[in-house]
């Protein structure tokens, strides 16, 4: 089923590897990290899962030479987030330097597969990898607002007393404070949420959309403040995306992708619904947004654009 190289063996990278092993997503997993001794320990620990799993995935310590025949590179290497950081964009400069160093070594070894990016700030890192790698835009995929959208469904399900899988909805824009929840496209069992709230007085009183929005946006920072990192949610999201690529699932998932005219935008990476398959991004879905949603989305894209402009100054 393919070979995956994970660059960055911290909590996200190892959670991704653990999830892939449990799901039998690929044949081979290589971990690369600047801290080789710790990574060797992670590889040993992960390999011991095999006796309790149906997976036959081989896990080993990798080097950048492994990128030559890798199908997917999962980029989780990132700057350490300082305590008290309020925004994923605050450690921008360090993230840029790490990304440039990684991409240089990856491409020097002849990689021509799909980059799957989880390192924050994910929209900026996704864009930078596209620029520095020279790979086609469909081969550069950021996790973007996929996890935010999963959080939205989980939180909203709690208010509505239904299973999260019965809810369809998504977040768009920056994976961060400026993201937008596209309420006009949220459905519950196929019924538009906004229509459901109009028709049901009890639900309308207990479902505060503004409160839910802030709960979704603050979920990551809250988890970080409580445990020092986020890992399980993004780890399983990455495994899910890897599986979708290898299986050529052609699912529609909100991801950070390079826009080239979609939504009237160019030359940036931002979270939008996209079809993912064996070749990477196969199609970008353009939703009809309500006027307020479109304005919110445009404002979010401006936040990302402003940081992209800063890349030339570093």
C-alpha positions, 0 to 999 in steps of 0.5 A: 500500500505504499511508503510514508516518511514522517518528518518530525517525530514529536507528538503529532508525528508519532500519533500519526504513525500509531494511527496508521499502524492501527489502521494498516494504512501502509506497508512502510513507515519511516520516521526522521527527526533531528533528535535521532536517539529519541526517534530510535526509541519511538520506532522501537516502541511503535514496532512493539504494537505489531503483536497486538495489531493486524497491521504488517506495517514496518516501522523504522528509523529513516533518513532523507534518502528514504524520500526518494521512493516515498509515496507520501511525506508527512510534514510535522516538523515545526518550531516549538510553540512557546508557552502562552502563545495565542496564535499559530502564526506567532512562531512564523519565522522559526517555522519558515527556517525549519520548512526551508531546511526540510524541503531542501533535503527532501528534494535533493533526494529526488522526491516526487510524491505527495506532501501532506502538511500538518506543521503550523502555521499550516497554511503558510508552511503548505504554501512555502513547501509548494514554492520551494519544492517546485512540485505541482500544486495538487501534490501539496496538501495541508491538513488545513481546516479538516480537524476544525471541521471534525471539531465542529461536528463533535461539538455541534453533535453534543448540542443536538444529541445526534452522532457526529457522523450525522452532521455535515459541515465545514470550516474554511479559511485559515487554520486559526482564529480567523476561520469561518464556519459555513453555517449555510452548508451545515446539515443534520441528517440531510436537513439544513441546520438553520432551517432546523433551528427556525422550526424547533424553538427548543433547539433554537434556544439551546444552540448558540451559533456564536458560542459554538464558533468560539468553542471550535476556534479555541479548541486547539489552544485550549487543549494545548494549554491543558496538556502542552500539545495536540496529538490524537485528533491531528494524528488520526486526521493524518492517517485518515488522509493518507488512507484516502490517498492510497485508497483513491477514495475521492472524498471531499475534505476541507484542506489547505490547498493552493488556489489558482483562481478558485474563489477568485483567489490566487497564490495562497494556501487556505482551507477549502473543500477539495477532492482527495485521491491517489494523485493528491488534490483532484478537484477544488469545490467552490461553494456558494457562500452567503454574503457575510460568509464570503466576507468572513472568508475573504478576511481570513484569506487576507490574514494568510496573504499578509504572512505570505508577503512576509516570506520575502523579508526572511 
